[in-house]
């Protein structure tokens, strides 16, 4: 490996491979793609290396079935886990992915004890708790990817509705990564203009609802979960950590009293830098938004309560 930064992506499926490709195109880090399926990550890495000859990026991508190649990674992105199958309860999914995320976290952090861990596996909020307890890392170095994705969906829907550039939409989505997420309309602007001045309450309500069920809409269309936007969102978090950008981004962080929540991973704006979560940014919410945030926290606690309950 070169003197570049080093990133490990665990899980070479759609999300992991998209994240790895996006990071390679950034051109600042080598990437190790890990998966248990023989030859699968090796094949994807070889394909991505060859894409570099076309797109003009230099990083070395390595596919591996074990963790030796991942040693001394700066960031470990965990996308491993099973998608929810027909007939599978939420509790079944939690239990199944708890064992997977716990195992891969243990392997990865043993070889990269100074890494920041970015969790993407679902159910996201609960899997952050698993990675935190397994790694025994400080809370700053275990962070989840959800808010950037949910915010991207909200921003895309707003831009399409108003027929404006998505670059001018500044939105924030907080809370758990599920149907109870909280799009913060009071903190959403287009070119600096509050959203409430540009759209009726009814239209905003429709966009909020579509955002909450944005993942399900894609599953209905594709028959599987999204991967382009999630992979890109995870890569944006890695950028902010590896390049010490200190971006203020909506991420899933362990709250210890902020927003009136304690001991729970929730989606909030954080300052993300070389140390991981360097600060939880407190937004002033409306009374309705505070109520929705509490409802979302209660829903997350229900899922987290399933952890440790083996079948």
N, C-alpha and C positions, 0 to 999 in steps of 0.2 A: 504493500500500500504506500501511497505517496504521503507528502507532508500536509495534505489537505485535511479539512475537517472530515469526520467519519460519522456516518449515520447508518443505523441498522433499522430495517423495516421487517417486522415479524409478520408473516402472512403474505404470500405472493398471489393472492386472489385479486379480484378486480380493484378493490380499494388500495391494497398494498402496492400493487404494480403501478397504478396511476400515480400514487404518491412518490414512488421511487423514480418514475420517469420525469415527473415535474421537478424533483430535486436535482436530478442529473442535468436537466436543462438550465438550472440556475448556475451551474458551473463552479461551485465553490467547495463541494464535498464529494468524497467517494461514498458509495452506497452498497451495503450488504443486504441482500434480499434472502430471508430465511423462510423455509416452508418444510413441512414433514413429508410432502409428496416427493418421491425420488425423481430427480432430473427436472422437475417443474420449475423451481426457482433458477436453476442453472440455465435452462432454455430461455426464460424470460430475460435474465440478465444479459445473455449473449445477444439476443435480439435488440435490447436497449443499447448495448455497446455499439452495435452496428448502426443504429439510428443516429448515434453521435457523429458518424462520418457524414451524414446528410445534414444534420441540424447544427453541427459545429460545436459540440460540447466535448470536454476532455475527461470528465470523471470516469474512474473505473467502477463498473458495477459487477458485483460478485454474487453468484447464487450459491446457497449452501443449505444442507439439510441439518447441519449441527450449528453450534455456536462458537466454535474456535475462531472463525473468521471475524466474528463481531467484536473481539476484544478491544477495549479502549475506545468504544464509540462515545461521541459527544452527546448524541441523542438516540434513544431507542423508541421507535414508533410501533405500537402494538395494535395490529389489525386482526390478529388471529381470533377464531371463534366460529361457531356455527350460526347460520341465519335461522330465523324462526321458521320451522316447517309447519305445513298444514296439520292442525290437530294438536300442535305443541302449545302447552300453556306458557304463560309468561314465567311462572315459577320454574318450569322445566328448563326454559332457556337460560334463566339465571344460574341454575345448578350446573348445567352442561358447560356454559362458558366460564363459570367460576373456576372449574378445574383446569380448563385450557389456559386461561389468562394467568392463573396462579403458576402453572408449570412453566410457561414461556417467560414470565417475569423473573422467576427464580433463576432460570438458566442465563438470561440476558444480563441481569444485574451482577451476577457472580463474576462475569468477565468485564463488565463496564461499571464499576462501583461509583464512578463520578458522573454518570450520565444523567440527563433529564429524560424522564419517561413520559411520552405522549400516548395516551390511551384513546383508541378509536373503536374498540370492540364494544358490542352491545350486550345487554342493556348498559349504556355508557356510564351513567352515574354510579351504578353498582360496581361496574368493572374498575372504576377509579379506586374505589375502596379496596378491592381485591389487590390491585397493583401496589397500593400504598402499604397495606398490611404485609404483603409478601416481601416487598423490597426493603421495608423498614427505612425507606428514605424519608427525609424531611418533607413536609407537605409542599414546599416550594418546588420540589423536583418530581412531583407526580401530578400531571395536569391532563385534562380530557378535552378532546375535540368534539364540540357539538354546536356551541353558540355561533361560530363563524359560518358553519353550514346553514344553520337555521336563519341567520341574519342574511346570508347570501340569497336564500330563497325569498325572504321578505323583500329584499332590495330589488331582486329581479322582477317580482310581481308588481312592485310599485313603479319601476321604470317602464314596464310594459303598459301598465294602466295609464300612466301620464304621458307616454311616448317621449320620454326624456332619456338622456344618457345615464346608464347605471352608475357611472363614475361620479355623478353629482348626488347620488342618494347616500345618505348617512343614516343607517338604521342600527338598532340594537335589539337583540332577542335574549332574554334572560331565562333562568329557571331550569327545570329538568329537561332532558332531551326526550320529549314525548308529547302527548296530546295536551298536556297542561303547561307547555312552555309559555313564556310571557313576552310577546312582541311589545316593546316599550314605545308606544305611539308618541308619548310626550317628548321623547328624545330622538325622534325620527324627523329628519329634514331633507329637503331637496334643494340643492343650491343655497342652503342656509335658511330656506323658508320652511316653517313647521308644516308637517304633512296635513295637519288638521285645517290649514288654510287653503289647501289645494284640492282636497277630496272631501266628499260628504261623509258623515259618520257611518252611513250604511255601506258605502264603498270600502271604507277603511276596515269595517267589521268583516267584510267578505275577504279582503286580503289577509287579515289576521287569521281567519279560519283556514284559508288555503295554506298558509304558512304552517300552522299547527299540524296539518295532515299532509304536509308536502312530501314526506318520505313515503307515506302510504299511497299517495297518488302515483308515484313512480313505480312502486311495487305492483300496483294494479295494471299499469301500462306494460311493464317489462317482465313481470313475473318474478322479479328479484330486486334486491335493494340497489340504490343508486351507487355510483362509484366515481364519476368524473368530478363532481363538486366536492364530495367528501375527501377524495384524494388530494385535490387542490387545496382544500381548507387545512388539512394536516400539514401539507408542505409549507403553507404560509406561517403556521406556528413554528415549524422547524427553522424557517428563515429568521424569525424574530429572535429565537434562542441562539442559533449558531452565529448569527451576525450581530448579536447584542443590539438589536434595533430598538428594543424597549417600546414596541408597539402596544397600544391599548386596544386589546382584542377581547371579545366575549369568549371565555373559556370556562371549563368546568374545574373549579378549584375547591379545596377544602375550606369551608367557612368555620370560623371560631368566634361567632358573635356578630359578624357583619350581616347586614340585612335582617337582623333578628334571628339568625339561624346558627346553630352550633353543632359541630361534629358531623357535618353532612357535605358531600360534594354537590355543588350546584353551579349552574351557569351564571357567571357574573363578569363584568368587565375587569380585566387584569392587565397590569403592566408586565409584559413578557420579555425577558432578557436572558443574558448568559446564565443567570442563576435560576432560570425557570420563572415561577410566579414571584415577581419582586414586590408586587403590591396589589391588593384588591381595591379597585376603584369603586367608591360608593356613589351611586346615582340617586338623585332625589326623585322618588317615585310618587305618582298620584295615589290617593287612597285606594282607588280601584286596582291599580297596578300592584300595590303592597298586598292587597287581599289575594290577587291572583298568584303572587309569588309565594305566599303562605300555602295556598292550595297546591301549588306545584311541589313545594317542599314536602308536604304531607304525602303526595303520590310517590316521590322519590324514596321517602322513608319506608313506605310499604314494600317497595322492591328490594331495598337494602336489607330489610328484615329477613328476607328469604336466604341470605348468604349464610353459609355454614350448615344449612339444613340438608344434608345429603339424603337422597331417596333410599 
